[in-house]
Structure formats: C-alpha cells, structure tokens
Amino acid sequence: MKLHWSPRSPFVRKVTVTLHETGLIDRVDCVDTHVGMKETNRELMRENPLSKLPTLILDDGNALFDSPVICEYLDTLHDGTKLFPAGGPERFAALRWQALGDGLLDLLVLWRNEAIRPPGTFSPPHLAAFEAKVEATLNRIESETSALAGAPFGIGHIAIGIGGSYLDFRYADRDWRTSRPAFAEWHAGFAARPSVRATEPVAD
Amino acid sequence: MKLHWSPRSPFVRKVTVTLHETGLIDRVDCVDTHVGMKETNRELMRENPLSKLPTLILDDGNALFDSPVICEYLDTLHDGTKLFPAGGPERFAALRWQALGDGLLDLLVLWRNEAIRPPGTFSPPHLAAFEAKVEATLNRIESETSALAGAPFGIGHIAIGIGGSYLDFRYADRDWRTSRPAFAEWHAGFAARPSVRATEPVAD
C-alpha cells in the first residue's frame, strides 16, 4: 500500500500511529506529498480530488480517505487487539472521542491558517472563536480524561493524544497543561508510546 | 433524543435524511441551534465544545457528534436495511463515498465562508483552490456514478446526494449538471426520495 504522507499533518499521524500500533508499518510506503488549503496538488487529486492528506492507495489501486476511514480499514488487516471496538457503547465512545480529537485538530488547523494570513486580511472574530472552541474542547477532554484512561486504548485515544501533541508542535508557546493536570498526565503516557515516539513531526 | 439542528446545515441534513430512511424521525426532537465559524454558541458548547452541528443528545444525556458517528449510531437503532454495511469491501466503499460527499460539503462551506468575508479580506487563492477542488470532486463523482448507482442505497449515497442538493441551495447559479449527466440523472432520483423531499433547506 502507498500512503500520501507529510511529516507535519496530524491526520496523517493518526494513520502512522495506527500502523505502528497494529504492526502494519512495513506494509506501507510513505510518499511525501504537499497539500495546503489554498493549493491544488494535481497529482494527488487524480487519486483524491479533495487534495487532502492522508490518502491511502490500496494494492488494487483504489484510494481510501479520510483518516477515520483509513484507520478503520487498517484495523481489519491485523489480528491484534482492535483499535475500533466492534459495537455497542464502547464503539460509540471510541468514535465520539475520535470526533472530539479530530474536531480539535480541525480547529487548530483552521486557526493556524487564519493566523498566517497577510496583515489586514485575517479576521479577529474568527481567531477569537477558534481560540474559544479550542479552550472549551481542552476543558472537555480534561473532564473526560478519567473515562478515557479507563477505556481500552483505541482510535479515540490516538486522535485526542495527537491533539495534545499537535498543540505542542504548532502552539509551543501556549500552556495547555497547567489548568488540565489530568489530561497532561495522561498525555505524558501517550507521548511515551513507541508508536508516538516513532512519528514525531518535523518542522518545516 | 434531542438533535441540535438547523434547516440549512447539510451535515444536519445527513442525519435527518437518515432518520427518515430508518423510520426513526419520530424519536428525535429537533432544536433549532445557531452556529457559525466565527461564533461560539455557549449553550451548545456545554454539550459539544466544538460548537458544531449536528449534535445528538441521547436519552442518557450523552452527546454524540459528528454526522458520521450520529448516522452510524442511528443505524443500530432499527431493524430495516442498514445504511452502513457491516463489513468487507461494501463497508469501505460506503465509508469512502461518505468521506467524498462530506469532503465536498466541507469545501463548499469553507468556500462560502471565504466568499462572504468583507471586501479586501477574502483571499483569491483560497477561492480559486476551493473552486478547483469542488470541480475535481464533482468530476470524480460523475466517473463513479455508475458504481454508486449499482450499490445498495446507504450512507455514501446520502452524503453525495446532499452534496448535489447543497450546491443547488447555496450555489444555484452554478451549472454543475451539464458536464455531469450521469450524476445529474442519479441526483434527480435521489432528490425525489421522500426522505430528501421532507428535509428541504430553508433560506435564511
């Protein structure tokens, strides 16, 4: 399989952490691929017209996206402990945590895209709203950390953990930990996993 | 159950079409809820800190989001034909089509948010990139319409169908049909479904 990849995309990192956790990393060739909100990667768009990462090309040539679909597909290819519970309340708790982590990442990416616009063209109300939603989401994660820590490690943990790691990567001057001691402690354990250490982002 | 709802959100419409298709519509109270990219709905954020629609409040008080999670959950509550295939290639075809339709909707929403910025603050490169990705996605849907039409109706059809309907609602002056006759013909059948007719958007 071929993975359209970037060392900075947190959504790609969900996939590469999943590949390490499931022992599948050697079955995928990672292809460095550049995308951006205001750019069109025509080569990638032949396989994924949305021009987004991650995109996984299967051995039969079919392309899978987005990260939840790719991760769930990869989870069918191994016999170890599953990252996606098969059904019941456990499944929807995991999918909801994945949506919470993905939603945090979406906000962080939109916020950063807004902040790097040329002076005079960025929108202060957008920046304020992104920040307020990020803060509220981090507070919510703090209040759910006990439940998260008590559930078997899965796709929800990966998405939320990468949320914290992406804050460290792109917003290193923001202290998200002091007022969220439970999330901070849980995240330290997440960051120590071999799958997470093997997929550290590289600055551009 | 309570659904945070808007008559204009295409992601909410995925949920209401699903509710009609599965016979569950009478089990949900729809609560008109206002959200926007540069706004923070504090009441909604107590249940979904991302401040996004749709958000489904279950009878036990737990909140589910986003639309793929809500739709998959609702699909477990009925005994009719499932909108999410249980597994195998059929499941990943459906999830991929859902991601294609959701990705189209994301682009259309971002494009519109960009276009309605005050003069001098919108970004022509962003607008051009959104348009190019939308066109490429519609072309891809055209090339896959035969496969889509041949698969049992499911969540992928709902997402892609609502993509066409959202174009008609928010981009009524764009002719997306002439160069995509297969998608246009398939969409006419989609638009005639009772679930789709019962969930027509209302202009603001």
Interface residues (C-beta under 8 A of the other chain):
Chain A: M37 K38 E39 T40 M45 P49 L50 S51 K52 A63 L64 F65 D66 P68 V69 E72 Y73 T76 G87 F92 L95 R96 Q98 A99 L100 D102 G103 L104 L107 L110 R117 G120 T121 F122 S123 P125 H126 A128 A129 A132 K133 A136 T137 N139 R140
Chain B: M37 K38 E39 T40 M45 P49 L50 S51 K52 A63 L64 F65 D66 P68 V69 E72 Y73 T76 G87 F92 L95 R96 Q98 A99 L100 D102 G103 L104 L107 L110 R117 G120 T121 F122 S123 P125 H126 A128 A129 A132 K133 A136 T137 N139 R140
